[in-house]
């Protein structure tokens, strides 16, 4: 079956679309990437999302967002639907609120998109897990297990707006897999870039490379309770908001200090928090396989390798073969699992009471 997965993360950098060929192969599932593309959001959509996550949107604007996203998703799918025999589309939606185990909202209208593209659309993947007492996240680990399980311990790392890891022990059964968000990925690096230099992001880590870490600033951030909390856990912009980043920067960035130091310090926090969680929860891992937009930040990846070595971890750090496409591929797989009436969550990861078939299917 050809399924298209669409991922739009907290970074708001692009709409990622991955077309995957997914099939049963004995007791395993074979997932191969057929096509991948990225598309920009409409400017109006980004403005509405930024207003929503900063709690400045009206009820009218909040109601408009799922339909605006459906139009953007349809535009992103247009050429792929024409050139490939796609049978279904799975969408993550745009996280506007995440407060597990009480509630979560990934804005997007599956029925609206289904009507626009005349294909079945699977959406609302997190709701069932949250209703069962889970975090509703991360959901990618079941994809990691299908594609990365090995005869040695592996950590699958994704650095998007938030950073998360999947711990895959050798020959791991689903019940033995652990995964959780380690904290911010790109979200505070991007915020620091906007606040200090007016840039959307730090291209290739060039700005951070030019600065030095501000120790009091860095140490204050490492004391945030989330980093010491035990998994299962997940986080988002509710905790690592731009408003909180601005408060910290205002407090610690002295007028005489180079502005580059702010971006350097935020980058250091992401690298440290990932390495510290691997040190605590996967000290025997033999390799880290990284994906997500953060892998393009070479300075961030260098600092991650430094912190892993400093923590005494003996491992290799490599890039996932389809690093930018990975999360969109994962949601294509989750959509396929829903269509096959198979569970998509891992209770050992999310903390849900039981496994469950995830998602809502809208048929054109």
N, C-alpha and C positions, 0 to 999 in steps of 0.2 A: 504494500500500500504506500502511495506517495502522500505524505502529510507535510504541510508547511507549518512551521512554528514561528511565532512572532514574539520577540522579547523587547520590552522597553523598560529600562532600569532606572534607578534613582539618579543616575548621572545626567539623564535627559540629553544624551549626546546623539542618539540616532535610533531609528526603528530598524532592528535587525530581523531579517527574514531568512530562515533556513528551510530548504525543501529536502526532506529525507525519505529514503526508501527503507521501510521498516518491515521486517518479516520474522516469523518463527523459524528458528533453526535448531531442531531438536528441543532440548529443554532451555535453550537460550534464545535471546532476541538479537538479530543482526540489524544494525543501524548504520546506514551509510549516507554521507552528504552528497546530494545531487546538485544543488545550486545554493548560492548564498549571495545576498545583497543587503546593502544598508541604504536607508533613505532618511532625509531630514523630516522632522516634524514641521507642520505649518507654524509660522511665527505666532499666530493667534493661539494655537493649542499650547505652546510652551508658556505663553504669558498666563493662560488660565491655570495651568498646572502649578506654576510658581506661586500664583496667588492662593491656590488651594492649600499647598503644603505649608505656606506661611500663615494660614488661617485668616486670609484677607478676602476670601471669595464669598460672593452672595449665593443664596440658594439657587438662583437662576443660573449662575455661572457653574456651580457644582453639577447641576443637572445637565448642562450643555457639554461638559467634558467627555462623557462616554460616547456621545454622538460625534463630537469632533475627532476623537481618537478613531472611531469606526471609519470615518472618511479618510483619515491619514493612513490607516492600515490598508484600506481598499486601494488607495493610490500606490502604496508600497508593494502590494501584491499584483498589480495590474499586469506587468510584463511577464511575471512568473506563471500566472494563471494561464496566460496565452501560450506560453512556450512549453509548459509541462502539464501532464494529466493529473493535476492535484486533486485528491479525493476528499480532503478535509483540511481545516485550518485550526490550529490551537494557539490561543493567545494568553499571555500572562496578564496583560492589562497594566495600567499605571498605578503603582501603589501611592495612594493619597493618605492612607491611615493604616497603622498596623499596631494593634493593642491586644496581642494574644494573652490568655486564651479567651478573651471576651469578644473581640471583634477584629475585623480586617476588611479593607476595601481596596481592591485592585480595579480602578475605574476602566470600563470598556463595556460596550454593549454587544454581546455575542449575537443576539437577534438582529440588530441593526447591520452589523458587518455581514452576517449570513445573507440578509436581503440584498445588500449591495454587490456581493460577489457570487451569489447563487450557489453556495457550497455550505455544507455543515460546518459549524464553528463550535469549538469546545472552549469554555472559559470558566472563570470562578474556581480555580483549582485549589485555593487555600481554605475555602469556607468549611468544607466537611471536616477537615483535620482540626480546625479551630473549634468547631462544634463538639468534637470528641475530646476536648481538653488539650489539644496540641498547640504548638507554636505556629502551625501553618507554614513553617519554613524551617530549614531549607528543603526544597522539593527536588533539587537537582541530584541528590545522592543516589537515587534509584537509577538514574542515567549513568552516573559514575560507576556504579556497581556493574552495569551492563557492558560498559566500554573499557574500563580501566582495571578491573580485578586481575590480580597477578599472583605469582608464587612468592612474592615478597610484599612487605608492608608498603603501602602507597598512600600519600596524601594528595587528594585532588584539591587544588586551590583555585578559587575564582575571585578576581579583583574587579568588581564593578563599582557601583556607587558605594556599596558595602562590600566587605571581604568575608568570604566564608570558606571553610574547609570541610572535606569529607575524608574521614579516616577509614581506610580500607585495609584491614588486616589480611595477611596472605590467605588466599582461597576463602575470602570472607563470605559467610552466610549473611542474609539480610539482617538477622537479629543482632549480629555482632558489629554492624556498621554504626559509626557515630558521625554526626555532622552538626555544625552550628556556625553562626556568624561570629567572627573574631572582633568585629568593630568596623570602623570606617575603612573603606577602600580608597576610592578617588574622591568621595564626596567632600571631605574637608580640604584635600589638596586643591580641588577645583574652587572651593569657596575662598581659600586663601589667595588663589590666583586672581579671582574676581575682585576681592576686597582690596588687595594691595596694588595690582597692576591693571585691573580692568580686563583681564584675559579670561576666556571661558575655561581654559585648562593650561597646565604646564606641559607644553609640547616636549616630549622625550625627556622630561625632567631637567631641562636646561636651566631653568630658574633656580630650582632647588640645588642643583649642582654648584651654583655660584655662591651659595650662602653657607652659614654654619648653624648648628643647632643651638637654640636658646634654652639652656638647661632648666631654669625655673619654669618656663612655659611648658617644656616637654614633661617635666616631672609632675607638674600639676595635672596634665591630661592623663598621665598613666595611672593616677589615683582615682579616676572615674570608676564608680562601682561596677559598671558593666564588665570591665576587663577581669575583675576578680570573681565574678559570678560563675557558678557551675552550670554546665549545659544539662538539659536542653535549653537553648536560649537563642533569641533572634533579635535584631534591632533594625533601626531605620532612621529616617530623618526626624522622627519624633524626638530622638535622643541626640543624634549628631546633626543638629539643624544649623542652617547658616546663621541664625540669630545667636546661637551659642558660640559658634566659631568667631563671630564678630565680637562678642563679649570678651572672649579669651584674648583675641588679638588686641583689642583696645586696652586690656589690662596689662599685657606683657610686652607689647611691641613699643619700645621707647622711641621717641622721635629721632634720636641720633643713630638708631640701629638700622642697618641696611634692610630694605623691604624683602630682599631675597631670603633673609633669615626666617621670615614667617613661613614661607612656602617650604623651606628646608625642614623646619620643625614639624610641620604637619605631615610631610612625607615620612619623616623619621617615626612618627607615631604609628602610621599604617604599617611600616616595615617591622617595627618592634612588636606590635600587638599580634601580628600573624605569627612571627617566630616564637613569641612567648607562649601562645596557645599550642603550637606544635611541640614545644619543649615540655609542656605540662601534660599533654594528652596523647601525643604520638612520638615519644622519644626514640622508639626503635624503627621509625620509618626509614626506608632505604631511598625513597625518591619523592620529590614534590613535582607534580605535573600542573603547571599554571595556565590559566586561561583568563579571558576578560580583557577589558580595555586597559587595565593597569599594566599588563605585560609589555605594552608599548612604551612605558615610562622606564627607560633603562636605568636611570638613577635609583628609582624605587626598587627595581629588581636587584641592583648591586647592594643596596642597603639591607634588603631581605636576606641575601646570601651572607652578608656580614653578621647580622644578628643570629642567624642559624648557626654559623661557625662559632660565634662567641658563646652561644648556649651549649656548645659541645655536641651538636647534632652532626652526625656523619652521614651525609646524604647528597644526592645529585638534585639539581634544580633544572627542570627542562620545561619547554612550552608545549602545551597541548597541540596536536597537529592542526586543528581548526580552532585556534584560540578565540578568535573574535566571534565565531559562529556557535560556540559551545552551548550557551544558555538557550539560544533559539532552537538548537537541535534538541536540547533536553525537553523543551515544551512540546516540540513535535512528538517526541516519544511519549510524554505524559498524555497527550491527546490520543495517541494510538492506544495506550493502555486503557483509557476510558472507553474508546470504541470497542475494544476487546473485552470489556467488562472485567478488567483486572485492576487490583489495587495500585495506587500511585504513591502512597505515603509509606514511610518507614517509621513505625512507632518508636523504635530505638533512637531515632533521630529527632522526631518532633515532640515526643512525649504524649502522643495521642493514646487513647484507651485501646484502640485497635486499628488495624489497617482498614482502608476504605477505598472504594472506587471514587475518584475525584472528578470534579468538573461538571458543568452543565452543558448539554448538547443543544444547540439551536439549529434547526433544519430549515433551509430556505423554502 
